[in-house]
Amino acid sequence: MGRVALSIRKLRGPATLAVLCLIPAALWASALPLSARFTDAPTTLTSIAVVLALTGTASFAANLVLGGRFKLIDAYFAGLDRMYKVHQINGRIAFLLLVGHFAGIFASRAATSLEGAFGLLTPSAGLTVLLGVAALAAMTVTIVLTLYGRLNHEWFIYVQRTFGFIFLLAALHVFRTPGTKALSPALTYYLGALSLAGIIAFVRRSLASDALVQRRRYRVTAAKELDQSVMEVTMTPENGSMTFTPGQFVYVTFTSDAMSREFFPFSITSAGESEVVEFRPGAVRSQFHPFSITSGPRDKDLKIAAKAVGDYTRAMHYLEQGALATVEGPYGAFSYKNVPSAKQIWVAGGIGVTPFVSMARSLGGEDPGIDIDFYYGMEHGDEGYFLDELEDIARRHPSFKVIPYPRDELGFMTAEDIAKRSGDLKDKDILICGPPGMIDNLHAQFVARGVPERQIHFEKFGFVPRH
């Protein structure tokens, strides 16, 4: 894949989304002469509010489609982590557009009667208006909880699922409101099709995923603890092996009696002189969490790595042999096979080593000319997960060099340190995976040293906890 093609691949998703969300505004503008829509203050404010409503509804519907986690869309956006970043930004844009719509309608009413403006908030406004107000109020609460609430994984997923029901309220408001749609069948059909796509994606992902989402069944054959917080789980397929590119990840849920005994839906724990009550609405079997694949593509068994960072991943340390694993995926485009240059720098921090383990295990004769320097950052020299195996792979593949980087001895890893060891970086592709702070710092340092943005690749999975 050439560098120009890779750059286009990364940009096409956001660009396509922007076009899809702006089409309603263009259809609105072409339905009637614009001069008739900006004759006075109330008319102008109403026109602006309508445009904001149309684009906001389109953005909201598109976000439901993105949240459906379709593999084709994952590939189109060059990775699920990149798509989810766009999803987050577009969700906030949709919210601001819909807030702007309400503000515009309120201001247009207030321009002639303040009493009429506040009447929008009363039952006398009618069902159509109340549907819109209810949708906006519910959306506000949900976004505040998502951005500022200290939600565990279970509550985060359940809060996110409410967006589909909120969209139904918003769509009913939009399609019950008379106006431009009656003058533009194209606008009605377009907005209807996009809304239907969003609702279908929501139903598929949130209400009927067991029946409609393709998943594979595996059985746990081993659960190896690498230390007190990190483990590698080995699973054998029951209905066909999964094909994946090294570096990808999967969503997994386990049906495990041992985990169920440790993962309580309701608990009370002491906190000083008081007690903390926790309620987790999801059962163990229905909780799909994302995990990096650590096995190589040629391996029969599927291996994933997990770090205990939450209730579910802590309970995984009780996972027993023979437990059922339901696997969805693979997802992601973070791989040494998806970059143009055979000269590469890999940089891992802590548990961010896991996608690189899969890449290293896949190295073989089909990778001619590959030249990789792998910098592995860790807190202490004895904390390197998979380090012995990685160094053994390096001994078998002289073009693959492993450079451990213990922070307690060498300090924080820098681009300058890497350049001193690996030489000029401008002709190399750089892949980074680790804590967000490490990724941001190294990315800025590489750019400051003249490495083009298109040659720096990283995975920052921020939509939900990765492990």
C-alpha positions as CSV (number, residue, x, y, z in Angstrom):
1,M,0.0,0.0,0.0
2,G,1.5,3.3,-1.1
3,R,1.7,6.3,1.2
4,V,-0.7,8.4,-0.9
5,A,-3.2,5.5,-0.9
6,L,-2.8,5.1,2.9
7,S,-3.4,8.8,3.5
8,I,-6.6,8.7,1.3
9,R,-7.7,5.6,3.2
10,K,-7.4,7.5,6.6
11,L,-9.3,10.6,5.3
12,R,-12.1,9.0,3.3
13,G,-14.2,8.0,6.3
14,P,-14.4,11.4,7.9
15,A,-14.9,13.1,4.5
16,T,-17.7,10.8,3.5
17,L,-19.4,11.3,6.9
18,A,-19.2,15.1,6.5
19,V,-20.8,14.9,3.0
20,L,-23.6,12.6,4.2
21,C,-24.4,15.0,7.1
22,L,-24.4,18.1,4.9
23,I,-26.6,16.7,2.1
24,P,-29.8,17.6,3.9
25,A,-28.7,21.2,4.1
26,A,-28.1,21.3,0.4
27,L,-31.5,19.7,-0.4
28,W,-33.2,22.2,1.9
29,A,-31.4,25.1,0.1
30,S,-32.5,23.9,-3.3
31,A,-36.2,23.4,-2.3
32,L,-37.1,27.1,-2.3
33,P,-35.4,30.4,-3.1
34,L,-33.2,31.5,-0.2
35,S,-34.4,35.0,-0.4
36,A,-37.8,34.0,0.9
37,R,-36.3,32.4,4.0
38,F,-34.4,35.3,5.4
39,T,-36.9,38.2,5.1
40,D,-37.0,39.2,8.8
41,A,-35.5,38.1,12.2
42,P,-38.1,35.4,13.1
43,T,-38.0,33.9,9.6
44,T,-34.2,34.0,9.5
45,L,-33.9,32.4,13.0
46,T,-36.4,29.7,12.0
47,S,-34.5,28.9,8.8
48,I,-31.2,28.6,10.6
49,A,-32.9,26.3,13.2
50,V,-34.3,24.1,10.5
51,V,-30.9,23.7,8.8
52,L,-29.4,22.8,12.2
53,A,-32.2,20.3,12.8
54,L,-31.7,18.6,9.5
55,T,-27.9,18.3,9.7
56,G,-28.1,17.3,13.4
57,T,-30.6,14.5,12.6
58,A,-28.4,13.3,9.8
59,S,-25.3,13.4,12.1
60,F,-27.3,11.5,14.8
61,A,-28.4,8.8,12.4
62,A,-24.9,8.4,11.0
63,N,-23.5,8.0,14.5
64,L,-25.9,5.1,15.1
65,V,-24.6,3.5,12.0
66,L,-21.0,4.0,13.1
67,G,-21.9,2.5,16.5
68,G,-23.1,-0.6,14.8
69,R,-19.5,-1.8,14.5
70,F,-19.8,-3.1,10.9
71,K,-16.6,-4.6,9.6
72,L,-17.0,-2.9,6.2
73,I,-17.1,0.5,8.0
74,D,-14.2,-0.5,10.2
75,A,-12.1,-1.1,7.1
76,Y,-13.4,2.0,5.4
77,F,-12.2,4.2,8.3
78,A,-8.9,2.3,8.4
79,G,-9.5,0.9,11.8
80,L,-12.2,0.7,14.5
81,D,-10.2,2.9,16.9
82,R,-10.1,5.7,14.3
83,M,-13.8,5.2,13.5
84,Y,-14.7,5.5,17.1
85,K,-12.7,8.7,17.4
86,V,-14.8,10.2,14.6
87,H,-17.9,8.7,16.3
88,Q,-17.1,10.7,19.4
89,I,-16.5,13.9,17.6
90,N,-19.6,13.5,15.4
91,G,-21.8,12.7,18.4
92,R,-20.8,16.0,20.0
93,I,-21.4,17.9,16.8
94,A,-24.9,16.3,16.5
95,F,-25.7,17.4,20.0
96,L,-24.5,21.0,19.5
97,L,-26.5,21.1,16.2
98,L,-29.7,20.0,17.9
99,V,-29.1,22.4,20.8
100,G,-28.7,25.1,18.3
101,H,-31.9,24.1,16.6
102,F,-33.9,24.5,19.9
103,A,-32.1,27.8,20.6
104,G,-33.0,29.1,17.1
105,I,-36.7,28.1,17.4
106,F,-36.9,29.6,20.9
107,A,-35.2,32.8,19.7
108,S,-37.5,33.1,16.7
109,R,-40.6,32.8,19.0
110,A,-39.1,35.2,21.5
111,A,-38.6,37.8,18.7
112,T,-42.4,38.1,18.6
113,S,-43.6,36.9,22.0
114,L,-41.5,35.8,25.0
115,E,-44.6,34.0,26.3
116,G,-44.8,32.1,23.1
117,A,-41.1,31.0,23.4
118,F,-41.6,29.6,26.9
119,G,-44.8,27.9,25.7
120,L,-42.5,25.5,23.8
121,L,-41.8,23.9,27.2
122,T,-45.4,23.3,28.2
123,P,-47.9,20.7,27.1
124,S,-49.8,23.3,25.1
125,A,-47.0,23.2,22.5
126,G,-48.4,19.9,21.3
127,L,-47.0,16.3,21.0
128,T,-44.6,17.1,18.1
129,V,-42.8,19.8,20.0
130,L,-42.7,17.8,23.2
131,L,-41.1,14.9,21.4
132,G,-38.3,17.1,20.3
133,V,-37.9,18.7,23.8
134,A,-37.9,15.2,25.4
135,A,-35.3,13.9,23.0
136,L,-33.0,16.9,23.6
137,A,-33.3,16.6,27.4
138,A,-32.6,12.9,27.3
139,M,-29.7,13.4,25.0
140,T,-28.2,16.1,27.3
141,V,-28.4,13.8,30.4
142,T,-26.9,10.9,28.5
143,I,-24.0,12.9,27.1
144,V,-23.3,14.4,30.6
145,L,-23.2,10.9,32.1
146,T,-20.9,9.7,29.3
147,L,-18.4,12.5,29.5
148,Y,-18.4,13.3,33.2
149,G,-20.0,10.4,35.0
150,R,-17.7,7.8,36.6
151,L,-19.3,4.9,34.8
152,N,-17.9,1.3,34.9
153,H,-17.9,-0.6,31.6
154,E,-21.4,-2.1,32.2
155,W,-23.1,1.2,32.9
156,F,-21.2,2.9,30.0
157,I,-22.6,0.4,27.5
158,Y,-26.1,0.6,28.9
159,V,-26.0,4.4,28.8
160,Q,-24.8,4.3,25.2
161,R,-27.6,2.1,24.2
162,T,-30.2,4.7,25.2
163,F,-29.1,6.8,22.2
164,G,-31.1,4.6,19.9
165,F,-34.3,5.3,21.8
166,I,-33.5,9.0,22.0
167,F,-33.1,9.1,18.2
168,L,-36.5,7.6,17.8
169,L,-38.0,10.5,19.7
170,A,-36.0,13.0,17.7
171,A,-36.9,11.3,14.4
172,L,-40.6,11.4,15.3
173,H,-40.3,15.1,16.0
174,V,-38.6,15.8,12.7
175,F,-41.0,13.8,10.5
176,R,-44.1,15.1,12.3
177,T,-43.0,18.7,11.8
178,P,-44.5,20.2,8.6
179,G,-42.1,22.3,6.4
180,T,-39.4,21.9,3.8
181,K,-39.8,18.1,3.6
182,A,-43.2,18.6,2.0
183,L,-41.6,20.7,-0.7
184,S,-38.6,18.4,-1.3
185,P,-39.4,14.7,-1.7
186,A,-35.6,14.1,-2.2
187,L,-35.0,15.5,1.3
188,T,-37.7,13.4,2.8
189,Y,-36.5,10.2,1.2
190,Y,-32.8,10.9,2.0
191,L,-33.4,11.7,5.6
192,G,-35.8,8.8,5.9
193,A,-33.3,6.4,4.4
194,L,-30.5,7.6,6.7
195,S,-32.7,7.4,9.7
196,L,-33.8,3.9,8.8
197,A,-30.2,2.9,8.5
198,G,-29.4,4.3,11.9
199,I,-32.4,2.5,13.5
200,I,-31.4,-0.8,11.8
201,A,-27.8,-0.5,13.1
202,F,-29.1,0.3,16.6
203,V,-31.4,-2.8,16.6
204,R,-28.7,-5.0,15.2
205,R,-26.1,-4.0,17.7
206,S,-28.1,-3.2,20.9
207,L,-31.4,-5.2,20.7
208,A,-30.8,-8.3,18.6
209,S,-27.0,-8.7,18.5
210,D,-27.2,-12.4,19.4
211,A,-29.2,-13.2,16.3
212,L,-27.8,-10.7,13.8
213,V,-24.1,-10.2,14.6
214,Q,-21.7,-12.9,13.3
215,R,-19.8,-14.5,16.1
216,R,-17.7,-17.6,16.6
217,R,-17.6,-20.1,19.5
218,Y,-14.3,-21.1,21.1
219,R,-13.4,-23.1,24.2
220,V,-10.8,-22.0,26.7
221,T,-7.9,-24.5,26.8
222,A,-5.6,-22.4,28.9
223,A,-5.5,-19.2,31.0
224,K,-1.9,-18.4,31.8
225,E,-1.2,-15.6,34.3
226,L,1.8,-13.5,33.2
227,D,1.8,-11.7,36.6
228,Q,-0.9,-10.6,39.1
229,S,-2.7,-8.4,36.6
230,V,-2.0,-9.7,33.1
231,M,-3.0,-13.0,31.6
232,E,-3.0,-14.7,28.2
233,V,-6.1,-16.9,27.3
234,T,-5.8,-19.6,24.7
235,M,-9.0,-20.7,23.0
236,T,-9.7,-23.5,20.4
237,P,-12.4,-23.0,17.8
238,E,-15.7,-25.0,17.8
239,N,-17.2,-23.7,14.5
240,G,-14.2,-22.6,12.4
241,S,-11.1,-20.6,12.9
242,M,-10.9,-16.8,12.6
243,T,-8.9,-15.2,9.9
244,F,-7.2,-12.1,11.0
245,T,-4.3,-9.7,10.3
246,P,-1.6,-9.6,13.1
247,G,-2.2,-6.6,15.2
248,Q,-6.0,-6.8,15.2
249,F,-8.3,-7.3,18.2
250,V,-11.6,-9.0,19.0
251,Y,-14.6,-8.6,21.3
252,V,-15.0,-11.6,23.6
253,T,-17.4,-12.7,26.3
254,F,-17.1,-15.8,28.4
255,T,-19.7,-18.2,29.7
256,S,-17.9,-19.3,32.8
257,D,-19.2,-20.7,36.1
258,A,-16.1,-19.6,37.9
259,M,-16.3,-16.1,36.7
260,S,-20.0,-15.9,37.5
261,R,-19.2,-16.7,41.1
262,E,-16.7,-13.8,41.3
263,F,-18.6,-11.2,39.2
264,F,-21.6,-10.2,41.2
265,P,-24.4,-8.1,39.7
266,F,-24.9,-6.5,43.1
267,S,-22.4,-5.9,45.9
268,I,-21.8,-3.9,49.1
269,T,-18.3,-3.0,50.1
270,S,-17.0,-1.1,53.1
271,A,-15.4,2.3,52.6
272,G,-14.3,3.6,56.0
273,E,-17.3,4.3,58.1
274,S,-19.7,4.0,55.2
275,E,-20.6,1.4,52.6
276,V,-20.6,1.5,48.8
277,V,-23.4,-0.2,46.9
278,E,-22.6,-1.2,43.3
279,F,-25.1,-2.5,40.8
280,R,-23.8,-4.0,37.5
281,P,-26.7,-4.5,35.1
282,G,-25.0,-7.0,32.7
283,A,-24.5,-10.7,33.2
284,V,-21.1,-12.1,32.5
285,R,-22.1,-13.9,29.4
286,S,-23.4,-10.7,27.7
287,Q,-20.4,-8.5,28.3
288,F,-18.3,-8.2,25.2
289,H,-14.9,-6.6,25.9
290,P,-12.2,-5.8,23.4
291,F,-8.9,-7.7,23.7
292,S,-5.8,-7.7,21.6
293,I,-5.0,-10.9,19.6
294,T,-1.6,-12.3,20.6
295,S,-1.5,-15.4,18.5
296,G,-0.1,-15.5,15.0
297,P,-2.4,-16.0,11.9
298,R,-1.0,-19.5,11.3
299,D,-1.8,-20.7,14.8
300,K,-4.8,-23.0,15.1
301,D,-5.8,-21.6,18.5
302,L,-6.7,-18.0,19.2
303,K,-4.9,-16.2,22.0
304,I,-5.8,-12.9,23.6
305,A,-4.2,-10.9,26.4
306,A,-6.1,-9.2,29.2
307,K,-5.0,-6.8,31.9
308,A,-7.1,-6.6,35.1
309,V,-8.3,-3.0,35.0
310,G,-12.0,-3.5,35.8
311,D,-14.5,-5.9,37.4
312,Y,-14.8,-8.1,34.4
313,T,-11.1,-8.5,33.6
314,R,-10.3,-9.1,37.3
315,A,-12.9,-11.9,37.3
316,M,-11.2,-13.4,34.2
317,H,-8.4,-14.6,36.5
318,Y,-10.9,-17.3,37.7
319,L,-11.5,-18.4,34.1
320,E,-11.6,-22.2,34.0
321,Q,-10.5,-24.6,31.2
322,G,-13.5,-25.6,29.0
323,A,-15.4,-22.3,29.5
324,L,-17.2,-21.1,26.4
325,A,-15.9,-18.0,24.7
326,T,-18.0,-16.1,22.2
327,V,-15.8,-14.1,19.8
328,E,-16.7,-11.2,17.5
329,G,-14.3,-9.7,15.0
330,P,-11.6,-9.2,14.1
331,Y,-11.3,-5.4,14.0
332,G,-8.7,-2.8,13.5
333,A,-6.0,-1.9,10.9
334,F,-3.0,-1.5,13.2
335,S,-0.5,-3.9,11.6
336,Y,3.0,-3.9,10.2
337,K,1.4,-5.4,7.1
338,N,-0.7,-2.3,6.5
339,V,2.1,0.2,6.1
340,P,4.2,0.8,3.0
341,S,7.8,0.5,4.2
342,A,9.6,-2.7,5.2
343,K,11.8,-0.5,7.4
344,Q,9.9,-0.1,10.6
345,I,10.1,1.1,14.2
346,W,7.8,-0.6,16.7
347,V,7.2,1.1,20.1
348,A,5.3,-0.5,22.9
349,G,4.5,0.6,26.4
350,G,3.4,-1.8,29.1
351,I,0.4,-3.9,28.0
352,G,0.6,-2.1,24.6
353,V,3.0,-4.9,23.6
354,T,0.1,-7.3,22.9
355,P,-0.6,-6.4,19.2
356,F,3.2,-6.5,18.6
357,V,3.3,-10.0,20.0
358,S,0.9,-11.2,17.3
359,M,3.0,-9.4,14.7
360,A,6.2,-10.9,16.0
361,R,4.7,-14.4,16.1
362,S,3.7,-14.0,12.4
363,L,7.2,-13.1,11.1
364,G,8.4,-15.6,8.5
365,G,9.5,-16.1,5.0
366,E,6.6,-14.1,3.5
367,D,8.1,-10.9,4.9
368,P,11.2,-10.4,2.7
369,G,13.3,-7.3,3.3
370,I,11.6,-6.6,6.6
371,D,13.8,-4.6,9.0
372,I,12.3,-3.9,12.4
373,D,13.6,-2.3,15.6
374,F,11.2,-3.0,18.4
375,Y,11.4,-0.7,21.5
376,Y,9.7,-2.1,24.4
377,G,9.1,0.3,27.3
378,M,8.4,-1.0,30.7
379,E,8.5,0.2,34.3
380,H,11.2,-2.2,35.4
381,G,13.5,-4.5,33.6
382,D,11.8,-7.6,35.0
383,E,8.3,-6.5,33.9
384,G,8.4,-7.2,30.2
385,Y,5.5,-9.3,29.2
386,F,6.4,-11.9,26.5
387,L,10.0,-10.5,26.5
388,D,11.7,-13.9,26.6
389,E,9.7,-15.1,23.6
390,L,10.2,-11.9,21.7
391,E,13.9,-12.1,22.2
392,D,13.8,-15.8,21.0
393,I,12.0,-14.7,17.9
394,A,14.7,-12.0,17.4
395,R,17.4,-14.7,17.5
396,R,15.6,-16.6,14.7
397,H,15.0,-13.4,12.6
398,P,18.1,-11.2,12.6
399,S,16.2,-8.4,10.9
400,F,13.9,-8.2,14.0
401,K,15.7,-6.5,16.9
402,V,14.2,-6.2,20.4
403,I,15.3,-3.3,22.5
404,P,14.0,-3.4,26.1
405,Y,13.6,0.1,27.6
406,P,13.2,0.0,31.4
407,R,12.1,3.4,32.7
408,D,13.7,3.0,36.1
409,E,17.1,2.7,34.4
410,L,16.7,4.9,31.3
411,G,13.9,7.3,32.0
412,F,11.1,8.0,29.7
413,M,11.6,6.8,26.1
414,T,12.2,9.7,23.6
415,A,12.4,10.0,19.8
416,E,15.9,11.2,20.2
417,D,16.9,7.9,21.9
418,I,15.3,5.9,19.2
419,A,17.0,7.9,16.4
420,K,20.4,7.4,18.1
421,R,19.9,3.7,18.0
422,S,18.0,3.3,14.7
423,G,19.4,6.1,12.6
424,D,17.4,8.4,10.3
425,L,13.7,7.9,11.0
426,K,12.3,9.7,7.9
427,D,12.4,6.6,5.7
428,K,10.7,4.4,8.3
429,D,7.2,3.7,9.3
430,I,6.7,4.0,13.1
431,L,4.0,2.0,14.9
432,I,3.2,2.9,18.5
433,C,0.9,1.2,21.0
434,G,0.7,2.0,24.7
435,P,-0.7,4.5,27.3
436,P,-2.3,7.6,25.6
437,G,0.2,9.9,27.2
438,M,3.2,8.0,25.8
439,I,1.6,7.9,22.4
440,D,0.9,11.6,22.4
441,N,4.4,12.5,23.6
442,L,6.3,10.3,21.2
443,H,4.1,11.3,18.3
444,A,4.8,15.0,18.9
445,Q,8.6,14.3,19.2
446,F,8.7,12.3,16.0
447,V,6.9,15.1,14.1
448,A,9.3,17.6,15.6
449,R,12.2,15.6,14.2
450,G,10.7,15.8,10.7
451,V,9.0,12.4,10.5
452,P,5.9,12.9,8.2
453,E,2.6,12.3,9.9
454,R,1.6,9.7,7.4
455,Q,4.5,7.5,8.6
456,I,3.4,7.5,12.2
457,H,0.8,4.9,13.1
458,F,-0.7,4.4,16.5
459,E,-3.6,2.7,18.2
460,K,-5.4,4.7,20.9
461,F,-8.6,2.8,21.6
462,G,-10.6,5.3,23.7
463,F,-14.2,4.5,23.0
464,V,-14.3,1.8,25.6
465,P,-11.5,0.3,27.7
466,R,-9.4,-2.0,25.5
467,H,-8.5,-4.5,28.2
